[in-house]
Amino acid sequence: MQVSEAIERRVSIRAFKPDPAPGAVVAEILERAARAPSGGNLQPWRIYALAGQPLAELKAAVAANPFGETPEYDVYPPNLWDPFRTRRYQNGEDLYASIGIPREDKPARLRQLARNGEFFGAPVGVFFCLDRKLGPPQWADLGMYMQNVMLLALERGLDTCPQEYWARYPQTVAKFVGLPDDHMLFSGMALGYRDEAHPINTMRASRDPMDVWCELRGFE
């Protein structure tokens, strides 16, 4: 698979088959992803991958606390402004439309949101963490590591969904995986085999045309 094909095919999957993902394959993906660039070669990532009984126990702990905890950080800035506000709004509308949930059906939307805590049925849940004293450049490095994971997963026939939703459960996750106090949870990720029959997986987030966000200067 070429890189361009993997980038084009990668989408956030929100309904997975229960089929287990081989541990050796998951380990290979996580190890190879560490070729991601990082400033000064700090390699700031600290990773936890759960499957089987440990994953089931974590999901049960989250289900027992549906309101979450004090978030580790704000996923979005307060009072989000355009064009970001409109993009986020439209993405949500497209997502819920794919499974027939209208805007006025708040309970159904909340139930779908809670599916994040189940990793959307994926057999593997991955957590991405880093030292609290590190700064925005290292957060960017961790994001590049996550991108590598998603593209390598595609190469091995697996799919993913990155989930900053897990910033809502920093204490639960930290206690469960034994995360040191000087480290923080940045994101989770569902990993497994997509349920191709589920309508939510037909949704593909839109992208603005290149001329909205890019300028090319000095080229012939």
N, C-alpha and C positions, 0 to 999 in steps of 0.2 A: 504494500500500500504506500503510495506517495504521500508526502507531507500535505500537499495541497488537497488531496482527496480526504485525508483524515480531518483536516480543518473544516472542510465543507460538510462532512458527514456528522461531525460532533454536534449533538444537541443535548439538552438537559432532559433526561428520561425520568418520568414521574410515575411509572408503573412497571414493575419488574416481575419476572417469573421467579418462583421460589428455588429454582435449580441452584445448587451450590456452585461456587466458583472455586476451582482448584487452588489450594493454598500456595503451591509452588508457582503458579502463574501470577497470583497476587503479589507474592514476594518479589518475583522478577520485575514486575511493573514498578513497584515502589523503589527497588534498587536502581533500576535503569533511569528512573526519573531524576535521580540525584545528579545526573549530568547537567541539570539546569544551571544557568549562570547565577552567580551571586557575587556581589561586590567584595573584593578582597578575599574571595573564596571562603566567606564565613560559613556557608552552608547552614543557614539558620533554622532549617526545618527539624521538627521532632514529630514523629508520626506514630499513630496507634491504629491498627486495623483489627476489627472485631468480626467474628462470625460465630455461628452455632449458638451454644448456650450463653456465652458472655454477651453476645449481641441481644439475645432474647431478654436477658436480665436487665440490660440497660434500657431497652425499649419499655419494659414493664415499669421501671423507675420513672421514666419520663411520662408515661401514661398516667401515673399516680399524681403528677403535678402538672396539670394541663395549662396552668397560668404562667409557668416558667419562673425564672429568677431575675435578679437584677442583671441586665445584659452586660456582657464584657465590654461592648462598645456599641455605638450607634451605627447600624448597617447603612442607613441613609442620613444625610444631614437633615436637621429639622427644617420645616417650611421649604421643602424641596421646590425649586424654581424651574422654569422652562429653559431649554427643551427637555430637561431630565424628568420633570414631573409628568409631562405628557407621554414620554416614552414608557415610564413605569406604569402609568394608568392604562395605556393601550395594551401593554404586555399582560397585565392582570386580566383585562377584559377578554383578550384572545384566549388566555389559558382557561378561564372558567367557561367561555363559550364552547370550547372543544369538548366539554363534558356536560353541557346543557345546564349550567347553574347560572341563573339570572342574578343581576346585581342586588335585587331586593331579598334574595334568599340568603340572609346572613348566616343562619345555622349551617347550611350546606357548605358555604365558603369556609367557615371555621373548621368544619370536619375535614375538608380538603387540606387546609393549612396544617392541621394536626397530623396528616399523613407524613409530613416531614419527619416527625418524631419516630416514625416507623421505617424510615429510610425508603419509603414508597414500596415496601415489600422486598427490597434488595437483600441478597444473602450476605452482603459485606457492607460494613460501615467503617469509614476511614476518618480519622481526626487529624487535623493539621495544626500544630502548635509551635510556639517560639518563645524565646526568653523575653520577659516583660521589658527589659532594659533596652532592647533593640528598637530601632525606629522605622519610619516609613520606607526607607530604602530596603530594609530587610523584609518588610511585609510584601514589597514588590517581588523580591526574590522568592518568597514562599508562593506567591501567585504563579510565578513561572514554573516552579516545581509542580504545582497542581495542574497546570496546563499540560506538562509532560505526562503526568499520570493519565489524564483524560485521553490524550492522543495515543499513548501506548496501550491503553485499555482497548481502544477501537481496533488497533492492530491485532489484538488477541481475541477479537470477537465479543468483547464486553462493552457495556455502556455505563455512563456515569451521570450523576447530577450533583454539582457542587452546591453546598447548603450553608450559607451564612446564618440560616435559621438557628443553628446550634449555638450561636452567641447568646441565645436566650437561656441556655442551660450550662453555664460555665462551671458552677459548683458541682452539679451532678456528674458531669463528664469528668471533671478533674479528680473527684473522689473515686470514681469508678475505675479509671485507668491508672490512677496513682501519679497524676501529673504533679511535678514539683511546684511548690508555692511560687517560685520565681519564674514560672512559665505560664503562658496564657493560651487559651483555646482561640484559634482564629476562625476555623471553618470545619465543617464536616463534609462528607461526600458519600453518596450512595453508589455502590458498584455491583454490577451483576448483568444479567441478560434481560434485555427489554422484552416486555409483553407487547408483541407487535399487533395484537388484536385490540388493545385498549385505545380508545379514541384520544385520550390525553396525549398520547405519544405522536399524534399527527400534528400537534401544534409546533410551529417553528417560529421563533422570535424574529421579528423584522429587523432590518438594518437600514439606516439612512444611506442615501447615495454618497459616494466618496467625496463629491464636491462640497458637501455640507461640513465636513470635518477635516479636510486635507487640502493643502496648497502645495503644488509642485512649482518650484522656481529654478530657473537656470537650465532646464532640460531642453534639448532640441526636439 
